């Protein structure tokens, strides 16, 4: 049964035909989510004559592209301060500007092709919910000033924030105008249909079991046949570890979501939130909120356990203790939503690279490229990844070559059981730090082992 975003995408969800025997193509894209579809999109922009095949194990939008929290954000898993530390202030600033331009690129493509993905550029409010979160708010603004990319950013006090949205316990916020919300299902399904109209072949229900490098040709192996191509793009994100030799490339972590019934007008008058801003606090364990066009509130967060061996399964999409905590947090943020029903609850895996940095790369010797590791912030980042991969495959170079994601090879995760032990320790320790900070009103010190391990 499709989730909320796909069910309300307005698209015919009848599965496409699977692969039927061996085939050839110029480029094969493995994965029918945002990364794969954007890569196919820009490949055709660069060379309309290319024969491109997209191979999807389930159906277009089945993964994170059809399950996310609707944020079209310029953020990366690596913070601006950490970007500057790892590279340079100049490269960090260039990366931030490229990501902001990517948000606009997604919106512009939708306008150009008549795809109503319900893009609302209301910006992002990073809210300090209590005195313990004020230092992180101030530090975030100072970093952007130091990098010279604070244009449009504003620090709001409690009253100024309340004039936008009434969040219980909020003491202020950092407003970033460069983010937007989107209907994820409309975007991913709309891209798929428009790619087919441009000549791209999409096969569904076709699981890739191996990818063999060239020369002479790279080969995509499925249970329904093999496809030979000059280039293959791996665009499977949290499912990457299921391919041979990729078990330690990323750690699949589950992010879960609850979505309310449509909220009545009286409650909206009390809450405000007319600008469709993305909302989050500064918790280590992450929360993210958005408002849908039809007047629902989405609340997402981490907390579901990591599964041994980087396992991914439909049974993990729901975790009642985490969903119950999300429901509790929702009414903590908005007491006026007490009594409003939860219409949908779901989850899905996101891909965590060892250093929190996404990777976009293509090796012309083997004919294999990949983009992955968005840490849950891929709705915009996938578009940039698609442009980079298309550039590298068609032209052998890209204007984005200096960005730290391009050509990046993250360190691999530790083997099991070390990976499981580390993941479970961090999940427990960070939740404990958040709870202690909220209880005492004092910000975490930044010196604990857990904080040092996830510094990003």
C-alpha positions in Angstrom: 0.0 0.0 0.0 1.5 3.4 -1.0 2.4 5.9 1.7 0.7 9.3 2.1 3.0 11.2 -0.4 2.6 8.7 -3.2 -1.1 8.2 -2.6 -1.7 11.9 -2.9 0.7 12.5 -5.8 -2.0 12.5 -8.4 -0.2 9.9 -10.4 -1.3 6.5 -11.7 0.6 4.1 -9.3 0.1 1.0 -11.5 3.6 -0.6 -11.6 5.6 -0.3 -14.8 6.8 -3.4 -16.6 9.9 -5.1 -15.3 13.0 -5.8 -17.3 12.4 -8.5 -19.9 15.7 -10.1 -20.8 19.1 -8.7 -21.6 19.5 -5.2 -23.0 21.9 -2.4 -23.8 21.9 1.3 -23.1 24.2 4.2 -23.0 23.6 4.8 -19.3 21.9 2.7 -16.7 20.7 4.4 -13.5 20.1 2.0 -10.6 17.4 3.5 -8.4 14.1 5.4 -9.2 14.3 8.1 -6.6 15.5 11.7 -6.8 19.1 10.9 -7.4 18.4 8.6 -10.2 15.7 10.7 -11.8 17.7 14.0 -11.6 20.7 12.3 -13.1 18.7 11.0 -16.0 17.1 14.5 -16.4 20.4 16.3 -16.7 22.0 13.6 -18.9 19.3 14.3 -21.5 19.9 18.0 -21.0 23.5 17.5 -21.9 22.9 15.0 -24.7 19.3 14.4 -25.8 20.4 11.5 -27.9 21.5 9.3 -25.0 19.7 6.1 -24.4 19.0 6.1 -20.6 17.4 3.2 -18.6 16.3 3.6 -15.0 16.1 0.3 -13.0 14.0 0.3 -9.9 13.5 -2.7 -7.5 10.1 -1.5 -6.3 8.4 1.5 -7.8 9.4 5.1 -8.6 9.5 7.0 -5.3 9.5 3.9 -3.1 12.4 4.9 -1.0 13.3 8.2 0.8 12.1 10.3 -2.2 8.5 9.2 -1.4 8.8 9.2 2.4 10.6 12.3 3.5 9.6 15.3 5.6 9.0 17.7 2.6 12.0 19.9 3.3 13.7 21.4 0.2 16.7 22.6 2.2 20.1 24.0 1.3 21.6 22.1 4.2 24.1 19.2 4.2 24.9 16.7 6.9 28.1 18.6 7.5 27.6 21.9 9.2 29.0 25.2 7.7 31.6 25.4 10.5 32.7 21.9 9.9 32.8 22.5 6.2 35.2 25.4 6.7 37.3 23.4 9.1 37.7 20.4 6.7 38.3 22.5 3.6 38.5 26.3 3.8 36.1 29.2 4.5 36.0 30.0 0.8 35.0 26.4 -0.2 32.5 26.3 2.6 30.9 29.5 1.4 30.8 28.2 -2.2 29.2 25.0 -1.1 26.5 26.9 0.8 25.8 29.2 -2.2 25.6 26.2 -4.6 23.1 24.5 -2.3 21.0 27.6 -2.1 21.0 27.9 -5.9 20.0 24.2 -6.0 16.8 24.9 -4.0 15.9 27.5 -6.7 16.9 25.1 -9.5 14.4 22.5 -8.3 11.6 25.1 -8.1 12.6 26.5 -11.5 12.5 23.1 -13.2 9.0 22.5 -11.8 7.8 25.8 -13.2 9.4 25.2 -16.6 7.8 21.8 -17.1 4.5 22.5 -15.4 5.1 20.2 -12.5 3.0 21.3 -9.6 5.1 19.9 -6.7 3.5 22.4 -4.3 6.8 24.2 -3.7 6.5 26.9 -1.0 9.6 29.0 -0.4 8.9 30.0 3.2 12.4 29.5 4.5 13.6 27.7 7.6 13.2 28.5 11.3 15.9 26.9 13.6 14.2 27.4 16.9 15.7 27.6 20.4 13.2 25.7 22.5 14.6 26.8 25.9 17.8 28.5 27.1 19.9 25.4 26.5 19.5 25.9 22.7 20.3 29.6 22.5 24.1 29.0 22.3 23.7 26.8 19.2 21.4 29.4 17.6 23.9 32.2 18.2 26.9 30.1 17.0 25.0 29.2 13.8 24.4 32.8 12.9 28.0 33.8 13.8 29.4 31.1 11.5 27.3 32.4 8.6 28.5 35.9 9.2 32.1 34.8 9.4 31.7 33.0 6.1 30.0 36.0 4.5 26.8 34.0 3.6 24.5 35.6 6.1 22.5 37.4 3.5 18.8 37.3 4.4 19.4 35.5 7.7 17.8 37.0 10.8 17.9 36.2 14.5 14.4 36.5 15.9 13.6 37.0 19.6 10.7 35.2 21.2 8.1 37.8 20.3 9.2 38.1 16.7 9.1 34.3 16.3 5.7 34.2 17.9 4.4 36.6 15.3 5.2 33.9 12.7 4.5 30.7 14.6 3.5 30.0 18.2 5.8 27.3 19.4 5.6 26.4 23.1 8.9 27.1 25.0 10.5 28.9 22.1 12.9 31.7 23.0 13.9 32.7 19.5 15.0 31.4 16.2 17.4 31.8 13.3 15.4 32.5 10.1 17.0 31.3 6.9 15.0 32.4 3.8 16.8 29.9 1.5 14.6 26.8 2.2 11.3 25.6 0.9 8.7 22.8 1.4 7.6 20.5 -1.4 5.2 17.6 -2.0 7.7 14.8 -2.3 5.3 12.4 -4.1 4.3 14.9 -6.7 7.9 15.8 -7.4 9.3 12.2 -7.7 6.3 10.8 -9.7 6.2 13.9 -11.9 9.8 13.6 -12.7 9.4 10.0 -13.7 6.5 10.7 -16.1 8.3 13.6 -17.7 11.4 11.5 -18.2 9.4 8.9 -20.0 8.0 11.6 -22.2 11.6 12.5 -23.0 12.5 8.9 -24.0 13.9 7.4 -20.8 13.0 3.8 -20.2 11.9 3.1 -16.6 11.6 -0.6 -15.5 10.1 -1.4 -12.1 10.0 -4.6 -10.0 13.6 -5.3 -11.1 16.1 -5.8 -8.3 19.7 -5.3 -9.1 21.9 -8.0 -7.6 25.3 -6.9 -8.8 27.1 -4.3 -10.9 30.2 -5.4 -12.8 32.7 -2.7 -13.9 34.1 -2.3 -17.3 36.0 -2.2 -19.6 34.7 -2.8 -22.1 31.2 -2.2 -20.7 29.8 -2.0 -17.2 27.1 -4.6 -16.6 24.0 -4.3 -14.4 22.9 -7.8 -13.2 19.3 -8.5 -12.3 17.1 -11.5 -11.8 15.4 -10.6 -15.1 18.4 -10.1 -17.3 21.6 -8.1 -17.7 22.0 -4.6 -19.1 25.3 -3.5 -20.6 26.1 0.2 -20.7 28.9 2.7 -21.1 28.1 4.2 -17.7 26.2 3.0 -14.6 25.0 5.2 -11.8 24.3 3.8 -8.4 21.5 5.8 -6.9 20.2 3.6 -4.2 21.0 5.6 -1.0 20.2 3.6 2.1 19.8 0.4 0.0 23.4 0.7 -1.2 24.7 -1.8 1.4 22.6 -4.5 -0.2 24.9 -4.6 -3.3 28.0 -6.8 -3.2 31.0 -5.1 -1.7 29.0 -2.1 -0.4 28.0 -3.3 3.0 30.1 -0.7 4.9 29.7 2.3 2.5 26.8 3.8 4.5 24.9 3.1 7.6 21.1 2.9 7.1 19.4 4.8 10.0 15.6 5.1 10.3 13.8 8.4 10.5 10.1 8.3 11.4 7.2 10.6 10.8 3.7 11.3 12.1 1.2 13.4 10.1 -2.0 14.9 11.5 -5.4 15.1 10.1 -6.2 18.5 8.6 -6.1 21.1 11.3 -9.2 23.3 11.7 -9.1 27.0 11.1 -9.5 28.0 14.8 -6.3 26.1 15.7 -4.4 27.6 12.8 -5.4 31.1 13.9 -3.8 30.3 17.3 -0.7 28.6 15.8 0.0 31.0 12.9 2.6 29.4 10.6 1.1 31.0 7.5 4.4 31.2 5.8 5.0 27.4 5.4 8.4 27.7 7.0 10.3 24.5 7.8 10.8 24.2 11.5 13.4 22.4 13.6 15.1 22.8 17.0 18.7 22.3 17.9 18.4 18.8 19.4 21.1 16.2 18.7 18.4 13.6 18.1 16.9 15.8 15.3 13.3 17.0 14.8 11.8 18.4 11.6 8.4 19.9 11.0 6.5 21.1 7.9 3.0 22.2 7.1 1.2 20.6 4.1 -0.8 22.6 1.6 -4.0 20.9 2.8 -3.4 22.0 6.4 -1.7 19.1 8.2 1.3 19.1 10.4 4.2 16.8 9.8 6.5 15.9 12.7 9.6 13.8 12.0 12.6 12.7 14.0 15.2 10.0 14.8 15.2 7.5 17.5 14.3 4.2 15.9 17.1 1.6 16.4 19.8 0.8 14.0 19.5 -2.8 12.8 22.4 -5.2 12.8 24.2 -5.7 9.5 22.8 -2.5 8.0 19.5 -4.4 7.6 16.6 -2.6 5.8 13.1 -4.1 5.8 9.5 -3.0 5.6 8.9 -4.1 9.2 11.3 -1.4 10.3 9.3 1.4 8.8 7.2 1.5 12.0 8.6 1.6 15.6 5.8 2.3 18.1 8.0 3.7 20.9 9.5 6.2 18.5 6.2 7.1 16.9 4.6 7.5 20.3 7.5 9.9 21.2 6.9 11.9 18.1 3.2 12.3 18.9 4.2 13.5 22.4 6.7 16.0 21.0 4.2 17.3 18.5 1.8 18.4 21.3 4.8 19.7 23.3 5.5 22.0 20.4 1.9 22.9 19.8 -0.4 22.2 22.8 -3.3 23.4 20.7 -3.0 20.2 18.6 -4.0 18.1 21.5 -6.9 16.0 20.3 -6.1 16.4 16.6 -5.9 12.9 15.1 -2.8 11.3 13.6 -3.8 10.2 10.2 -0.5 8.6 9.0 2.7 7.3 10.6 5.6 5.9 8.6 9.3 5.8 8.4 12.2 4.8 6.2 16.0 4.5 6.1 18.4 7.3 5.3 22.1 6.8 4.4 24.7 8.0 6.9 28.3 8.1 5.5 31.1 7.7 8.0 32.0 11.4 7.8 28.5 12.8 7.2 29.7 14.1 3.8 27.7 13.2 0.7 29.7 11.7 -2.2 29.2 12.4 -6.0 31.7 10.6 -8.2 32.2 8.8 -11.6 35.1 6.6 -12.6 35.5 6.7 -16.4 37.8 3.6 -16.3 35.1 1.4 -14.8 32.1 3.2 -16.1 30.6 3.3 -12.6 29.4 6.4 -10.8 27.5 6.9 -7.6 25.9 9.6 -5.4 24.8 8.8 -1.8 25.1 9.8 1.8 22.6 12.6 2.2 22.0 12.0 5.9 18.3 12.8 5.4 18.9 16.1 3.6 18.7 14.9 0.1 15.6 16.5 -1.5 17.8 19.4 -2.8 21.2 17.7 -2.7 20.1 15.0 -5.1 19.5 17.6 -7.8 23.0 18.9 -7.4 24.3 15.3 -7.5 22.4 14.7 -10.7 23.9 17.7 -12.4 27.4 16.7 -11.3 27.1 13.1 -12.4 25.7 14.2 -15.8 28.6 16.6 -16.3 31.2 13.9 -15.4 29.6 11.3 -17.6 29.0 13.5 -20.7 31.8 16.0 -20.4 34.3 14.5 -18.1 34.4 17.6 -15.9 32.0 19.8 -13.9 31.9 23.4 -12.8 31.3 22.1 -9.2 34.7 20.2 -9.1 35.9 22.2 -6.1 33.0 21.3 -3.9 33.9 18.8 -1.2 31.2 16.3 -2.2 32.6 15.9 -5.8 35.0 13.0 -6.1 34.6 12.3 -2.4 35.3 8.8 -1.0 34.1 8.6 2.6 35.8 6.3 5.0 34.0 3.0 5.3 32.0 2.1 8.5 33.5 -0.4 10.9 32.6 -4.1 10.5 29.9 -5.7 12.7 29.5 -6.0 15.6 31.4 -2.7 16.1 29.0 -0.8 13.8 26.0 -2.0 15.8 27.6 -1.2 19.1 28.7 2.3 18.0 25.3 3.1 16.5 23.3 2.0 19.5 25.7 3.8 21.9 25.4 7.1 20.0 21.6 6.9 19.7 21.3 6.3 23.5 23.9 8.8 24.5 22.6 11.7 22.3 19.1 11.2 23.5 20.3 11.3 27.1 22.2 14.6 26.3 19.1 16.2 24.9 17.0 15.1 27.9 19.6 16.4 30.3 19.9 19.8 28.5 16.1 20.2 28.5 15.9 19.3 32.2 18.7 21.6 33.4 18.4 24.4 30.9 22.2 24.1 30.2 23.6 23.4 26.8 25.7 20.3 26.2 29.4 20.9 26.7 30.5 19.5 23.4 33.2 17.5 25.2 31.4 14.2 25.7 32.5 11.2 23.6 29.2 11.0 21.8 29.4 14.7 20.8 33.0 14.3 19.6 32.0 11.2 17.5 29.2 13.0 15.7 30.8 16.4 15.4 29.7 17.7 12.0 
